[in-house]
Amino acid sequence: MSDPLLSVSQLSLFHQSQQQHTQLIQEISFFIQKQEIVGLVGESGSGKSLTAQSILQLLPRKNFKISGSIHFEDKELLTLSEKELRQIRGKRIALMSQDPSAALNPTLTIQTQLLEGLCRTNSKITKKEAIRISTEWLERMHVPNASLRMRQYPHELSGGTKQRIALAMALISEPALLLADEPTTALDMTVQAEILLLFKELVQKNQLSVLLITHDLGVVANCCDRVLVLKAGHLVETGTVDEIFSTPKHAYTQSLLQSKRNLLAYAN
Amino acid sequence: MPIEIHTPLLKVSSLRKFFRISNSRIPILDAISFELGLGEILGIGGESGCGKTTLGKTLLHLIEPTSGKIEFQGLDLSQLSPTEMRAQRQHMQMIFQNSADAFNPRFTVKDILAEPFIIHRLHRQVDLNEKISTLLNQVGLDTHYLKRYTHELSGGQKQRLAIARALALRPKLIICDEPFSALDASIQLQTMQLLTKLQKEFKLTYILISHDLSAMRNFTHRLAIMYLGQIVEIGPSPAVYDQPQHPYTQALISAIPITNPKLERLRKPVILKGELPNLLQKPQGCPFQTRCPHATDICRQVKPLLQEITHQHFVACHLRLKV
């Protein structure tokens, strides 16, 4: 097996305030291979989003301390300066956050927002060329009427379209790794199915890897290769999708699966 | 099993609601008709923007309907005076979407639960403190939460509080708008169990609005699927779920991921092409024609009406596809 794209070892996250010192993530270790979709599951409050934010070191350094190691493409992310990190964020590792309405700036058109990311990662590009590439990406994300959408503002668009635009924004600079935080939670089932299919396509065609954060085990069963189960900041179980769903070892994983099954089998 | 409707608690006929945006009238609800039996649980599903929440609010006359009739316990709600309407509101309650935003952040749990009694001027007739602690008890919250503010409660606790508030005046009908979304599976299950327990205890009737059909199959007696302000399919939940007849219902059901990776890989969800049509230029004929994989000429010209295909199972589709 080749070297993993991302390997995290003994990652801990501490929150410090005047009164107390809390450990939010407890020495977790995992890796993500190239062209792999890894699911990160757990109940709300288990530290899923914090894990993604720690990888990109997006949390304010004043209150949050990270220890351990995050190795990505021959670089140790935790030793990089803020300037060097900026070369990674968005360019090599993209984050797609939970709520597409919050991820888009309501006062800017879609075009301005897409071009912002593109021009920042590629300073030589002409505006005309950037517009062409952006429109192409929207089309690739199955956004209908892409050239019209470019001139619109976020409030004019539906939730599904916004989510696809957020996805285009994350992928436009062709990162190697996408951290997708609950990318389908706010969406209808039909749109969710479409977005998940898109993920699988992109992973096959574009050499992309995805860390998919979700609390929906159905989504995991649909598209992940491996699963990480997080409970109160501890990584309690890892395995392939088939292992986790057929023979969950940890009691917490079993209870997660059981509650989903009970929910589906719930008889009035 | 579906409940045979002998005495409908709620009877809705040709309900329409238009919203006015600049100079155009947008049809949000289009000729909705259904009956709801006492003690029944009706699920309403469909994509966001199809009018589920507007329907819920219109049923309680929180939004005035443009035309059509809503009969609750035999009373035509649009004929009632404000005072009479207020009296009826005791019997019909709503659990609003996103319980966190549905509470006044400056109210304590106690204030929140006292408010319905004060509004209906019942607070002097009843022992308020006792009523409130009974309510908390019924939804499984401890009385030491009485002095807490809602931001101090977890998502599941807020959901319980929302249920307690809806329950306060012993209503007959509760409309639950997305009561399970944004909750973890375990909390969803708890909420569902609580709603069932209360339904049995107080002979409640529920309308459950949700875009997540996975949880509704066994929880509801009947399921109605809405598309662009219309009911396109309605019937006993197992039938709608296992033998969906409308192509839109089929797409919705096929899009629900199942928690078995081996089966999930074999499944092919029906992916709907395109977006919801613009409501201002709602197509003539079947509302679903623009995204329907099977649309023919008749679908573009004639609007299909709900027709009974098997017992209590109605579909509005010219093709009535068999799966």
Interface residues (C-beta under 8 A of the other chain):
Chain A: E43 S44 P144 S158 G159 G160 T161 T185 D188 M189 T190 V191 Q192 A193 E194 L196 L197 H215 D216 L217 G218 V219 V220 A221 N222 V241 D242 F245 S255 L256 L257 S259 K260 R261 N262 L263 L264 A265 Y266 A267 N268
Chain B: I41 E47 S48 G49 G155 A182 D184 A185 S186 Q188 L189 M192 Q193 T196 H211 D212 L213 S214 A215 R217 N218 F219 T220 H221 A251 L252 S254 A255 I256 P257 I258 T259 N260 P261 K262 E264 P269 I271 L272 G274 E275 L276
